[in-house]
């Protein structure tokens, strides 16, 4: 039959079959589904070399940002250690004391010039176990170099404010642990010692620091297994009045110091996942850190950009509002309801932790627990009563209602926004406290003023000077905070722009 069909008909039939076959193939291909990742990547193919390199660089940069934010607690205290040891010397026996109070010439995050500071940096890898004989009536702590509290010292510590012998053990210590000490093991070889001693109230010249300094100078630090003739004599340099930079690095040195820290400390002190993040940017314990020129550029970019991201987060606040102390005030709680280690109920609050360690240091249980008549609380604000950012061009007033619930003392201090250092003006110490003479209203309330120059009719004792054109923070400290603060039957007023 096929032989009897004309050639033209055969051709038309062949074309029809070809068309139908092609159509069927088209319909089959159109109906075929690919896995979902095909559509959001490259339809089953590799990216181009240029785009692949661009994406790899972006990932490296994002990992560097993450590493910065998660390692900031360590770099914060490393900066403090390096600045202190460069200015005052190093060793377990060196305990710098700000004997004439700390002022704006010391660059450190949110310092408190209303108590006497004693701070040193211990190296348990170098010395082995150390004993610290803490004086009575200290408000202090020991932390590891992630600024996780090893123990409080003082009223909320095991000594209950009576002082005592604290035994600090290095990671992995398996030797004998003698009785008679408050014994604690650190997760890092490096340990931060931070003691505060309170000055007695003063008269016209303000509180006298000498009794608090004498008390701090009773501190003794020595190796557990040292013998008296070999133990170094304590040295107490006066750190007051000196220009000292104790801030963390803001350039490539950040990564170099981080690498040195990773190399020095035990593997166990950093979680495997975080070590993986660090490894992805080339920071691996015991291995060379030699980033390429392009990676150095990305690391430099990250160390400049990450602080801006943290500041932006601080300014914008939290969607859940946990950072706000009150429903009708601008004051914030630095921990946002988390623990001293920044644990919320179901997660580690890494953003709040990064924000804290950008402008502060030393997070301890005594700062967050709602202890009655003990511990300390720190309402802080960057805004006035209208929600506007505080700026040094303007003049503001702050009213503290009568009967401030602070059994030890209260203080109000101005700070720089980026890093919590004190604004340096002719005043040097931008803080007022209840131990100094000040003018009070008839009802016992106190009104303080902030501005680039003292308003007419305001006493020097009630004035804190700001820097024109520069934003600032205001922190209220309540030492020995009491139930009226927790019940919120006492609240500080917001700052009012004059």
Residue, then its C-alpha position, 0 to 999 in steps of 0.5 A: x500500500x505504501x508503494x502505491x502512495x504518491x511521493x508528495x503524499x509520503x512527504x506530507x505524511x513524514x512531515x506530519x509524523x515529525x511535527x507530532x513527534x516534536x510536539x510530543x517532545x515539547x509537551x513532555x519537556x514542558x511538563x517535566x518538573x525540576x527540583x526547586x533549587x534549580x529555579x533559585x540557582x542556575x537551572x542545573x548549571x554552575x555559576x559563572x566564575x565571576x559570580x562564584x568569586x563574588x559570592x565566595x567573597x560575600x560569604x567570607x565577609x559575612x562570616x567576618x561580621x559574625x566573628x566580630x560580633x560573637x568574639x567582641x566580649x573577648x576582644x573587649x577585655x583583651x583591649x583593656x588588658x593590653x592598654x593596662x599592661x602597656x601603661x602600668x606593667x604586667x604580672x599577677x602582682x600588679x594591680x592598678x588602682x584609680x586612686x584619685x577616681x577614674x575620669x575621661x582620660x581613661x578610655x574604657x567602656x562605661x567606667x564608673x568614676x564614683x567608686x575606686x576601680x582596681x583591675x588586673x589581668x591574670x594568666x593561669x597558664x603562666x602561673x598555675x593556680x592563683x590565690x586572691x585574698x580579697x578584702x572585705x566590702x568589695x564589689x567585684x568579680x572574676x571573669x574569664x576572657x569571654x567575660x563570663x562570670x567565674x564568681x561574684x566577690x562581695x555581698x552577692x559572692x560566696x564571701x558575703x562581703x566579708x572578704x576571703x581567699x579565692x582560688x582560681x584554677x586553670x582549665x583542665x586542672x587535675x591537681x590537688x585542691x586544698x580546702x579552705x578556699x572559695x575554689x573556682x575553675x576558669x574556662x580560659x587561662x586568662x582571668x579578669x580581676x575587677x574590684x570596686x571599693x566604695x568611698x565614704x560620703x564627703x563634705x564640700x570637697x566630695x567623697x574621700x577616696x583614701x579609705x577605699x584605696x587603702x582597702x583595695x591595697x589589702x588585695x593580695x595575689x599569689x601562686x597557690x604553690x608559691x613559697x613566701x620568699x619567692x612570691x612577688x610583692x604587690x604593686x599598686x600603680x596609681x592609674x588616675x590622671x593618665x591618658x590610657x587607651x584600654x579600648x579594643x582594636x578598630x583595625x586589622x589588629x582586631x583579627x591579629x589579637x583574635x588569632x593570638x587569643x585562639x592560639x593561646x586558649x584551650x580548644x574547649x573554651x570556644x564552641x565547635x560551631x564558633x570555631x568553624x566560623x573562625x576557621x572559615x575566615x582563616x583563624x584556626x588554632x595552631x595554624x598560620x593566619x595568612x589571608x590573601x590581599x583580597x581577604x585582608x580587604x574584606x576583613x578590614x571592611x568587616x571591622x569597620x562595618x560591624x561596629x556600625x551595624x551594632x550601633x544601628x541595632x542599638x538605635x533601632x531597639x528591639x521588636x519585643x521591647x524587652x530592653x525597655x525598663x518602663x512602659x512610660x519612660x525612655x530608659x533601657x535595660x542593657x541585658x534586655x531581660x537576659x541573664x548575665x551570660x545573655x541567655x534568654x529563656x530559649x536562646x542565646x541573645x547574641x545581638x544584645x550581647x554584642x550591643x552590650x560589649x560595644x559600650x560596656x564590660x563585665x556582666x555579672x549576676x549581681x547586675x541582673x538579679x533582683x536582689x533587695x538592698x544589694x547588687x546594682x542596677x543601671x537604667x540607661x537612656x539615649x533619648x529625651x522625654x519626647x523620644x529624641x536623641x540626646x545631643x550635646x548641643x542642647x541643654x537638658x534637665x533630669x529630675x530624680x524623685x526623692x528617696x532614691x532606692x539605693x542603699x549604698x549610693x546613686x550616681x548619674x554619668x554621661x557617656x559617648x555613644x559609640x564606645x561608652x567612654x566618658x566625654x572629655x571636657x574641662x569637667x573631666x569627670x562627667x558624673x554626679x553622685x549621692x556622696x557629694x554635696x548637691x542642691x536638692x528641692x524642698x521635697x528632697x528631689x534632685x535636678x541635674x542639668x546637662x549641656x555644653x555650658x552651665x545654665x544660669x542659676x545652676x550650681x556646679x554640683x548639679x551640672x554635667x558638661x557635654x560636647x557640642x554636636x555630639x550625641x551622648x548617653x546617660x546612665x543611672x547607677x543604683x548601688x544596693x538597689x531596693x524594692x521601690x526600684x523593682x516595684x517601679x513605685x520609684x522611677x527616674x524622670x526622663x530628660x527634658x530638653x530646655 
